[in-house]
């Protein structure tokens, strides 16, 4: 059994042009490689993207079906019950 996936980290980066962008940094569970995705200039977008990635990683880790409505409802219930603020 693979190890439980770690949540993606979110950080701010300055481009050479001086523009600040948010980056989501995570380890892809399938390949084991580190990935960095430039999300945009808003932290809310980065939070939403990181939550979506983590949900997908956890669903794959548990072996559940990604498109299941029951799974999405269950994940939303868990988020609300444990007080996680940002919900995608």
The 8 nearest C-alpha neighbors of each residue, nearest first, counted from 0:
[[1, 2, 60, 3, 61, 62, 4, 28],
 [2, 0, 3, 60, 4, 28, 29, 61],
 [3, 1, 4, 0, 60, 5, 28, 57],
 [2, 4, 1, 5, 60, 57, 56, 0],
 [5, 3, 2, 6, 56, 28, 57, 60],
 [4, 6, 7, 3, 26, 25, 53, 2],
 [7, 5, 53, 8, 4, 25, 49, 50],
 [8, 6, 25, 24, 49, 23, 5, 9],
 [9, 7, 24, 23, 25, 6, 10, 49],
 [8, 10, 23, 22, 24, 7, 21, 45],
 [11, 9, 22, 21, 12, 8, 23, 24],
 [10, 12, 21, 20, 22, 19, 13, 9],
 [13, 11, 20, 19, 21, 14, 10, 22],
 [14, 12, 19, 18, 17, 20, 15, 11],
 [13, 15, 16, 17, 18, 19, 12, 20],
 [16, 14, 17, 13, 18, 19, 12, 20],
 [15, 17, 14, 18, 13, 19, 20, 12],
 [18, 16, 14, 15, 13, 19, 12, 20],
 [17, 19, 14, 16, 13, 20, 15, 40],
 [20, 18, 13, 12, 14, 40, 17, 11],
 [21, 19, 40, 39, 12, 11, 13, 18],
 [22, 20, 11, 39, 10, 38, 40, 12],
 [21, 23, 37, 10, 36, 9, 38, 11],
 [24, 22, 9, 36, 35, 8, 7, 49],
 [23, 25, 35, 8, 7, 34, 22, 9],
 [26, 24, 7, 34, 33, 27, 8, 35],
 [27, 25, 33, 32, 34, 31, 28, 24],
 [26, 28, 31, 32, 29, 30, 33, 25],
 [29, 27, 31, 30, 26, 4, 56, 32],
 [28, 30, 27, 31, 32, 26, 56, 59],
 [29, 31, 32, 27, 28, 26, 33, 34],
 [30, 32, 27, 28, 29, 26, 33, 34],
 [33, 31, 30, 27, 26, 34, 28, 29],
 [32, 34, 26, 25, 27, 31, 35, 24],
 [35, 33, 25, 24, 26, 32, 36, 27],
 [36, 34, 24, 23, 22, 25, 37, 33],
 [35, 37, 23, 22, 38, 24, 34, 21],
 [38, 36, 22, 39, 21, 23, 35, 20],
 [37, 39, 21, 45, 22, 36, 44, 23],
 [40, 38, 20, 21, 41, 37, 44, 45],
 [39, 41, 20, 21, 19, 42, 38, 44],
 [42, 40, 43, 44, 39, 45, 21, 20],
 [41, 43, 45, 44, 46, 21, 40, 39],
 [44, 42, 46, 45, 41, 47, 85, 48],
 [45, 43, 47, 42, 46, 41, 48, 38],
 [44, 46, 42, 48, 43, 47, 38, 49],
 [47, 45, 43, 49, 44, 48, 50, 42],
 [46, 48, 44, 87, 50, 45, 49, 43],
 [47, 49, 51, 45, 50, 46, 44, 52],
 [50, 48, 52, 46, 51, 47, 7, 45],
 [51, 49, 53, 47, 52, 48, 54, 46],
 [50, 52, 48, 54, 49, 53, 47, 55],
 [53, 51, 49, 55, 50, 54, 48, 56],
 [52, 54, 56, 50, 55, 51, 6, 57],
 [55, 53, 57, 51, 56, 52, 50, 58],
 [54, 56, 58, 52, 53, 57, 59, 51],
 [57, 55, 53, 59, 54, 58, 60, 52],
 [58, 56, 60, 54, 59, 55, 61, 53],
 [57, 59, 55, 61, 63, 60, 56, 62],
 [58, 60, 62, 56, 57, 61, 63, 55],
 [61, 59, 57, 58, 62, 56, 3, 4],
 [62, 60, 58, 59, 63, 57, 56, 3],
 [63, 61, 59, 60, 58, 64, 57, 65],
 [64, 62, 58, 61, 59, 65, 70, 60],
 [63, 65, 67, 66, 62, 58, 70, 59],
 [66, 64, 67, 63, 58, 55, 70, 59],
 [65, 67, 64, 68, 70, 71, 69, 63],
 [66, 68, 70, 69, 65, 64, 71, 63],
 [69, 67, 71, 70, 72, 66, 73, 65],
 [68, 70, 72, 67, 71, 73, 74, 66],
 [69, 71, 73, 67, 68, 72, 74, 65],
 [72, 70, 68, 74, 73, 69, 75, 67],
 [71, 73, 75, 69, 70, 74, 76, 68],
 [72, 74, 70, 76, 71, 75, 69, 77],
 [75, 73, 77, 71, 76, 72, 70, 78],
 [76, 74, 78, 72, 77, 73, 71, 79],
 [75, 77, 73, 79, 74, 78, 80, 72],
 [78, 76, 74, 80, 75, 79, 81, 73],
 [79, 77, 75, 83, 81, 76, 80, 82],
 [78, 80, 82, 76, 77, 81, 83, 75],
 [79, 81, 77, 82, 78, 76, 83, 75],
 [82, 80, 78, 79, 83, 77, 76, 84],
 [83, 81, 79, 80, 84, 78, 77, 85],
 [82, 84, 78, 81, 85, 79, 86, 80],
 [85, 83, 82, 86, 79, 78, 81, 87],
 [86, 84, 83, 87, 47, 46, 50, 43],
 [85, 87, 84, 47, 50, 83, 78, 75],
 [86, 47, 85, 51, 50, 48, 46, 75]]
